[in-house]
Each structure stands twice: as C-alpha cells, then as structure tokens.
Amino acid sequence: MGKWIFNILVSIDQLGNTVFFGDPDETISSRLGKIKVKNGGVIPWSKPLAKTIDYFLDQVDENHSIDSIEKDEGKNALYETDKNKSNESYTI
C-alpha cells in the first residue's frame, strides 16, 4: 500500500511539472533543483512560485530539490530555459 501511495504522489508531482510546461517525466523537485544549481544555489526572486515551493520543501527535507535532481530528465520541457542540456553538470 505504501509503494502505491508513493507512486500516486510521484505521478501528481510529474503532472504538476507538466502543467507548468516542464518535462512530463520529471518531478517539480528535480526542476527546482536544476534552477537552484543554475543560479548558484538559490532560486531567483524572478520565480516567486518556485522560490516558495522550494522553501517549503526545504522545511520538510533539507536540500530536497538539489537531492532530487534527475540528470536524465528535462529534455522534453516546453519551457526552453528549463530544458536539460546534456553537457550541464548539477553539482554545487
């Protein structure tokens, strides 16, 4: 039952990312982590929703978005600046 609930939550997470023009196979956390790494470890104020979501995720699980980066996902994002380029490195 626990695995089923986890799978449902991941699918909701991926749906949310897709609704906001992200890759349908990537989670919101992974996308936030990539934005954070790309901006030196912080999400810029120009993305207030992303900054807010990341703040609350960090309250539950410190460094959640960074730890959730899916390096092999993001190529199918519709929002051009969120597309994962194969030569990017995601470490801080």
C-alpha positions in Angstrom: 0.0 0.0 0.0 2.9 2.4 0.8 4.5 1.9 -2.6 1.1 2.6 -4.3 0.7 5.9 -2.4 4.3 6.9 -3.2 3.6 6.2 -6.9 0.5 8.2 -6.9 2.3 11.2 -5.3 5.1 11.0 -7.9 2.5 11.0 -10.7 0.8 14.0 -9.2 4.2 15.7 -8.9 5.0 15.0 -12.6 1.6 16.2 -13.6 2.2 19.5 -11.8 5.5 19.9 -13.6 3.8 19.1 -17.0 1.1 21.7 -16.3 3.8 24.3 -15.9 5.4 23.4 -19.2 8.0 21.0 -17.8 9.1 17.6 -18.9 6.2 15.1 -18.2 8.7 12.6 -16.8 10.5 15.0 -14.4 9.3 16.0 -10.9 8.9 19.5 -9.7 11.6 18.9 -7.2 14.1 18.0 -9.9 13.2 21.0 -11.9 13.6 23.3 -8.9 17.0 21.7 -8.1 18.2 22.4 -11.6 17.1 26.1 -11.4 18.8 26.3 -8.0 22.1 24.9 -9.2 22.0 27.0 -12.3 21.7 30.1 -10.1 24.4 29.4 -7.7 22.4 27.5 -5.1 19.4 29.9 -4.9 16.2 30.3 -6.8 15.9 33.9 -8.1 13.2 36.2 -6.9 12.0 36.4 -10.5 10.5 32.9 -9.9 8.4 33.6 -6.8 6.3 30.4 -7.0 9.4 28.2 -7.5 11.1 30.0 -4.6 8.1 29.4 -2.3 7.7 25.8 -3.2 11.4 25.2 -2.7 11.3 26.9 0.7 8.6 24.6 2.0 10.2 21.5 0.6 13.4 22.5 2.4 11.5 22.8 5.7 10.4 19.2 5.3 13.6 17.8 3.8 16.7 20.0 3.8 18.3 20.2 0.3 15.3 18.3 -1.2 15.4 19.9 -4.6 19.1 19.5 -5.0 19.0 15.9 -3.9 16.0 15.2 -6.3 17.7 16.3 -9.5 17.1 13.8 -12.3 20.0 14.3 -14.6 18.5 12.2 -17.4 15.2 14.1 -17.4 14.2 17.6 -18.7 14.8 17.3 -22.4 11.1 17.3 -23.2 10.3 20.5 -21.3 8.3 23.0 -23.3 9.8 26.0 -21.4 13.1 26.5 -23.3 15.2 27.7 -20.3 14.3 24.6 -18.3 15.5 22.2 -21.0 18.3 19.9 -19.7 21.3 20.2 -21.9 23.4 17.0 -21.9 26.6 18.9 -21.1 25.3 20.5 -17.9 26.6 19.5 -14.5 24.4 19.6 -11.5 26.7 20.0 -8.5 27.2 22.8 -6.1 
